[in-house]
Amino acid sequence: MKTTRSLFKPFFCVLAIAGMAAVSNAADEKKDIVDTAVAAGSFKTLAAALKAAGLVETLKGPGPFTVFAPTDEAFAKLPDGTVESLLKPENKAKLADILTYHVVAGDVPAAAAMKLTEATALNEKPIKLEVKDGSLYLNKSKVTTADVKCSNGTIHIIDAVLMPPMAK
């Protein structure tokens, strides 16, 4: 059984995805996932969520992790009040479940991901992968920027927040 700490390590990779220009500059300097994301400036919601879920230190760890990072615009597509509700202390476990659904163990470049039909997230739930018109999709979320290299993994920027499947 995986420890809680090991489940959250890949989640911090998502923080590393900051802004498009800042991400590429940060990646050139080989910053970790969290620092890359913070430097970019377009992942403020993700950064706040990672902090609220207690996942920052994990994603600053050695990895490697692959993070599918939703932008602030992706979080804005959620129904009104969703983000605010998830950031409340009483919803920490649910937030951590959602965030760890955006991380997989290992360094998975886009070329490798495009050959897969499914991946298992850190929270041990399946993510459906599909290529449509040359673009990689995870469930219904499109990868808009692939292969942002960090010192502890790779970030793929996505256009929608991934919601883990409900327990049956």
MINU-459176 format. One line per field, with one value per residue (C-alpha): residue number from 1; x, y, z. Coordinates in steps of 0.5 Angstrom, whole numbers, padded with zeros to 4 digits. Layout:
<sites>
pos <- (NUM / ...) .
x <- (X / ...) .
y <- (Y / ...) .
z <- (Z / ...) .
</sites>
This chain:
<sites>
pos <- (1 / 2 / 3 / 4 / 5 / 6 / 7 / 8 / 9 / 10 / 11 / 12 / 13 / 14 / 15 / 16 / 17 / 18 / 19 / 20 / 21 / 22 / 23 / 24 / 25 / 26 / 27 / 28 / 29 / 30 / 31 / 32 / 33 / 34 / 35 / 36 / 37 / 38 / 39 / 40 / 41 / 42 / 43 / 44 / 45 / 46 / 47 / 48 / 49 / 50 / 51 / 52 / 53 / 54 / 55 / 56 / 57 / 58 / 59 / 60 / 61 / 62 / 63 / 64 / 65 / 66 / 67 / 68 / 69 / 70 / 71 / 72 / 73 / 74 / 75 / 76 / 77 / 78 / 79 / 80 / 81 / 82 / 83 / 84 / 85 / 86 / 87 / 88 / 89 / 90 / 91 / 92 / 93 / 94 / 95 / 96 / 97 / 98 / 99 / 100 / 101 / 102 / 103 / 104 / 105 / 106 / 107 / 108 / 109 / 110 / 111 / 112 / 113 / 114 / 115 / 116 / 117 / 118 / 119 / 120 / 121 / 122 / 123 / 124 / 125 / 126 / 127 / 128 / 129 / 130 / 131 / 132 / 133 / 134 / 135 / 136 / 137 / 138 / 139 / 140 / 141 / 142 / 143 / 144 / 145 / 146 / 147 / 148 / 149 / 150 / 151 / 152 / 153 / 154 / 155 / 156 / 157 / 158 / 159 / 160 / 161 / 162 / 163 / 164 / 165 / 166 / 167 / 168) .
x <- (0000 / 0003 / 0004 / 0000 / 0006 / 0008 / 0001 / 0002 / 0009 / 0007 / 0002 / 0007 / 0009 / 0003 / 0005 / 0011 / 0007 / 0007 / 0006 / 0008 / 0014 / 0016 / 0015 / 0020 / 0025 / 0024 / 0025 / 0031 / 0034 / 0031 / 0027 / 0023 / 0015 / 0013 / 0018 / 0016 / 0009 / 0010 / 0014 / 0010 / 0004 / -0002 / -0003 / -0005 / -0011 / -0007 / -0002 / -0007 / -0010 / -0003 / -0002 / -0009 / -0008 / -0001 / 0002 / 0007 / 0013 / 0011 / 0012 / 0018 / 0021 / 0026 / 0020 / 0020 / 0013 / 0009 / 0003 / -0003 / -0003 / -0010 / -0009 / -0013 / -0017 / -0019 / -0021 / -0025 / -0029 / -0032 / -0039 / -0039 / -0037 / -0033 / -0026 / -0028 / -0031 / -0025 / -0021 / -0024 / -0021 / -0026 / -0025 / -0018 / -0019 / -0023 / -0018 / -0012 / -0016 / -0017 / -0010 / -0007 / -0011 / -0007 / -0001 / 0002 / 0009 / 0015 / 0017 / 0012 / 0013 / 0008 / 0010 / 0010 / 0003 / 0000 / 0001 / -0003 / -0010 / -0010 / -0006 / -0006 / -0006 / -0003 / -0010 / -0010 / -0016 / -0015 / -0015 / -0017 / -0012 / -0014 / -0011 / -0016 / -0014 / -0006 / -0008 / -0007 / -0014 / -0014 / -0022 / -0024 / -0019 / -0014 / -0006 / -0005 / 0003 / 0007 / 0013 / 0015 / 0021 / 0023 / 0028 / 0024 / 0019 / 0015 / 0009 / 0003 / -0001 / -0009 / -0015 / -0020 / -0019 / -0020 / -0025 / -0023 / -0029 / -0033 / -0033 / -0037) .
y <- (0000 / 0007 / 0012 / 0018 / 0022 / 0018 / 0019 / 0027 / 0028 / 0028 / 0033 / 0038 / 0038 / 0041 / 0048 / 0048 / 0050 / 0058 / 0062 / 0060 / 0064 / 0064 / 0056 / 0056 / 0060 / 0057 / 0050 / 0052 / 0053 / 0046 / 0049 / 0044 / 0043 / 0048 / 0053 / 0053 / 0054 / 0059 / 0063 / 0063 / 0066 / 0063 / 0057 / 0062 / 0057 / 0051 / 0054 / 0056 / 0049 / 0045 / 0049 / 0048 / 0041 / 0040 / 0038 / 0043 / 0040 / 0033 / 0036 / 0039 / 0032 / 0028 / 0025 / 0024 / 0026 / 0028 / 0033 / 0035 / 0042 / 0046 / 0054 / 0059 / 0059 / 0052 / 0053 / 0058 / 0054 / 0050 / 0051 / 0058 / 0057 / 0050 / 0052 / 0056 / 0050 / 0046 / 0051 / 0050 / 0046 / 0041 / 0039 / 0038 / 0030 / 0032 / 0037 / 0032 / 0027 / 0032 / 0034 / 0028 / 0026 / 0030 / 0027 / 0020 / 0017 / 0017 / 0022 / 0021 / 0025 / 0027 / 0022 / 0016 / 0019 / 0019 / 0011 / 0010 / 0009 / 0010 / 0012 / 0011 / 0017 / 0018 / 0017 / 0010 / 0012 / 0011 / 0017 / 0016 / 0018 / 0019 / 0022 / 0027 / 0031 / 0030 / 0033 / 0029 / 0029 / 0026 / 0025 / 0031 / 0036 / 0038 / 0038 / 0045 / 0045 / 0039 / 0037 / 0043 / 0040 / 0041 / 0038 / 0033 / 0031 / 0034 / 0038 / 0038 / 0044 / 0042 / 0046 / 0043 / 0041 / 0033 / 0030 / 0023 / 0018 / 0017 / 0011 / 0005) .
z <- (0000 / -0002 / 0004 / 0004 / 0003 / -0003 / -0006 / -0006 / -0009 / -0016 / -0015 / -0013 / -0020 / -0022 / -0019 / -0023 / -0029 / -0028 / -0035 / -0042 / -0042 / -0035 / -0035 / -0041 / -0038 / -0031 / -0035 / -0038 / -0031 / -0029 / -0023 / -0020 / -0022 / -0016 / -0017 / -0025 / -0024 / -0019 / -0024 / -0029 / -0026 / -0029 / -0024 / -0018 / -0017 / -0017 / -0013 / -0007 / -0008 / -0007 / -0001 / 0002 / 0001 / 0004 / -0003 / -0004 / -0001 / -0004 / -0011 / -0009 / -0008 / -0012 / -0017 / -0022 / -0023 / -0029 / -0028 / -0032 / -0030 / -0030 / -0031 / -0028 / -0034 / -0033 / -0026 / -0028 / -0032 / -0026 / -0023 / -0019 / -0012 / -0013 / -0012 / -0006 / -0003 / -0004 / -0001 / 0006 / 0011 / 0012 / 0004 / 0004 / 0003 / -0003 / -0006 / -0005 / -0009 / -0014 / -0015 / -0014 / -0020 / -0024 / -0023 / -0025 / -0022 / -0027 / -0032 / -0038 / -0044 / -0049 / -0055 / -0050 / -0047 / -0054 / -0055 / -0048 / -0047 / -0040 / -0034 / -0027 / -0023 / -0016 / -0013 / -0016 / -0021 / -0028 / -0033 / -0040 / -0045 / -0053 / -0059 / -0063 / -0069 / -0067 / -0060 / -0053 / -0049 / -0042 / -0041 / -0044 / -0042 / -0048 / -0047 / -0049 / -0048 / -0047 / -0044 / -0040 / -0037 / -0029 / -0025 / -0022 / -0028 / -0033 / -0034 / -0039 / -0039 / -0040 / -0041 / -0036 / -0029 / -0029 / -0024 / -0021 / -0022 / -0017 / -0012 / -0014) .
</sites>
